[in-house]
Amino acid sequence: MKKLVLLLPVLLLFWACEKDSNAPADNSFNLFTVDDDIALGQQLRDTILNDPEHYSVLDSAEYTEAYQYLDSLKTLLLSTDQVAYNDRFEWQLFIIEDSTVNAFCAPGGYIFFYTGIFNVIENEAQLTGILAHEMAHAARRHTTDNMTQTQGIALLLNILLGDEPSELAVMASNLALGLEGLAFSRKQEYEADEYAVKYMSASGDWEPRAIGDFFDILKEMQGESYTPVFLSTHPSPEDRSEKIQEHWTTYSGKDGAYHTERYLKFKALFQ
């Protein structure tokens, strides 16, 4: 506790001095620096990669074509220069072999797709929309915003000082399942949707409204005994599709491509 008390003013001073001058304005109070986002994301990534019992991450050497395909979508989104920290975060993509319908992003841009979500997605535009949505969560620093509000500086210090190694495993699970203060708020979901449309519109390729189609599919799947995990980790406001339509009008207003055949070739790699 003494160590925590001594470091608290130092960390607060560090936060005040090191706040990224190039960071996008989001009117949020975040005790984490951008470097903290990256460091925490790396630790969460490594925790997941080193836990094959719970996360069966596919080897990029064995699934080269699949990873190259996802990376090509990511590269085009980043090339628009609309994504904050596009050259500062690593923006690494991983595929987890699991029937769970979900995708999630750790701070710093470490994005994980469960193969189960590929069975629900219909085309490349929807897949890119989900990728852009997850990238927006990272670029807008939603996870560490939440941690600042719900878990505070003590957890940050313990993790950065290496005092709570088991906490990383819990946090990784909670991030994947949207639990314990890491679930995104309605406001954050709206914002991630908006920025996904913004990124896709700037690319000049995909249909930006396709992500709304994906959310509509999930809502149709939802029943009394089943809710797709993606809807648990990314709560779906009722007017989500309408908001996406509004953002499309603001940022583009032009129809884009769906690239269904390209997506089906990618999906076939897992069958």
Protein Blocks (a to p, Z undefined) as FASTA:
>chain_A
ZZmmmmmmmmmmmmmmmpcfkbccehiacfbdfklmmmmmmmmmmmmmmmmklmccddfk
lmmmmmmmmmmmmmmmmmnomaghklmbgoiadddddfbdcddddehiiacddfklmmmp
mbfklmmmmmmmmmmmmmnommmmmmmmmnommlmmmmmnopammlmmmmmmmmmnopgh
iaccfklmmmmmmmmmmmmmmnomacfklmmmmmmmmmmmpcfkbccfklmmmccdfklm
mmmmmmmmmmnopacdfklmlmmmmmmmmZZ
